[in-house]
Amino acid sequence: MKWKTALLAAGTLLAGVNALLGNRQLIVDEETIYSRKLPDVFDGKKILLLADLHRKKFGKDYCFLLDSVRAAQPDYIILAGDLYSRTETELGGKVKLMQALNDIAPTYYAAGNHEPYDPELMDALFHKLKSLGVHALRNEIAVICEGGERLNVYGLQLPLKYFINKDGSFHDLPVPDGDTIARYIGRRDEKVCSLLIAHNPLFLDAYAEWGADFVFSGHLHGGIVRLPVIGGVLSTERKFFPKYTKGVYKSGDTVMAVTSGLGKLRINNPSQIMLLTLTNKRPPAKHPKGHAWEIR
């Protein structure tokens, strides 16, 4: 029995060390995402996707995070929600971070499920960010113009009822459809390539029905715990083996990029930045990395 106890203790220690080291890591993963509607002038442009920072610091004044973003040399930056946790009230550091990101590249931000817990704080934050030139979008659209062509960037903010029940439970949550998305954000312009910032990737079918060409999400923290082959284990809704946790997914003509995010506790699941190259050149049937173009 002593050897079993020792083995259990060693396993627990190893898991603890893994979690400690994993929560200090920050990796940059690169993918290519395709749409035939992408204008030629945007072919090869790079979008850096962040999400779910919560309380994570990454050095003084987020210096390590900002160094990684600069090194990636993105053309645009998207932050797909949960810039802060719902219990945070002092957001001066987050404002400075967003200003620093916007100095690197034009930055587009839509709220997640933590910001709406305090509507007044969120209102103040979005007002401040807009005054600094950050594209803070609450069911709004921003337009990227280059070479006489344009991309429409939509920032979706769904009500909290789609994330959590009033009693704090997660059972029987409503699932939006394309009409629901349109009710909050309007109908898309079918003639223009659309980029939808939508925090929750579990609603991919609704985003596809709405007609998004590209979707940028986070929310599930990579499944919190990641296992070889299996992938993400647990969703933020306390459900096992969620469908979309990390990577690039496809529904019809809609391509969705999901980052495992930056903050919160994670095991075998480093904090992640995604660097996404846009293209209108049809990819091979199977991405060179072996997964990015498969429907998962």
C-alpha positions, 0 to 999 in steps of 0.5 A: 500500500505504501507504494500506491500512496507514494505513486499517488503523491508523485502523480499529484505533485507532477500534475501540480507542477504541470499546472504551475508551469502551464499557467506561466506559458504563452504560445503563438499558434499560426493558422491560415483561414480561407474565404473565396469572398476575401478581396485580393487586397486582404489576401495574406493579411494577418489577424492576431486573436486574443481572448479571455485575459481575465486576471492574468498579468504576463509581467509588469504592465503585460510586458510579456504579452505585448512583446509577443504581440509585437513579434507576431507583426499582425495587421489587425488585432481582435480581442474576443471577449472577457478582457477582465473577470466579473469581480474586477472593478479597477480597469485602468491597467486593462485600458492601458493594455488595449491602448498599447495593442491599438498602437501595435495594430488596429484593435477590435474588441467585443465583450464576452460573458464577464463584462455584462455583469456590471453594465455601468462599468462596461459602459464606462470601459467601452466609452473610454476605449472608443475615445482612445481609438479602439474599435470597441463594438457592442452589437456594432460594425466597423469597416476596414478599408484598403485599396478601395475594398472593405471588410465588415467587422461585427462585434456581437454581444449576446445577453447573459441568458445565453451563458448562464441562468439567473440561479447560476446554473447552466442547464437548458440554456437557450441556443440562438439561431441566425435570426437571433443573431440578426436581431442583435446585430442586424443583417450582414451585407452579403456583398462584403466579406464579414468578420464576426467577433462572437465570444461563444464558439458553441453557437457556430451553426447560428453564426453560419446561418447568419452568414458570417464568413469568418468568426473569432471566438474564445470562451471555452479556455481550450477545454481547461484540461487538454488530453492527447488525442481527446483535446479539451475536457471541460467547458466553462458551462461545466460540460464534458468534451465540448465540441469547439475548444481550440483551433479552426472549424468550419460550418458550410462556408463559415470558418471559425477560429477559436483561441484557448485564451490567456487567463484562468487555470489550465492544465496541459493547456498553455495560454495561447495567441492565434496568428491567423493569415487570411487568404482567398486562395483555396487550400488543399483538402487537408491543411499541412498541419493535418487538421485546420481544414477538417470539419470537427 
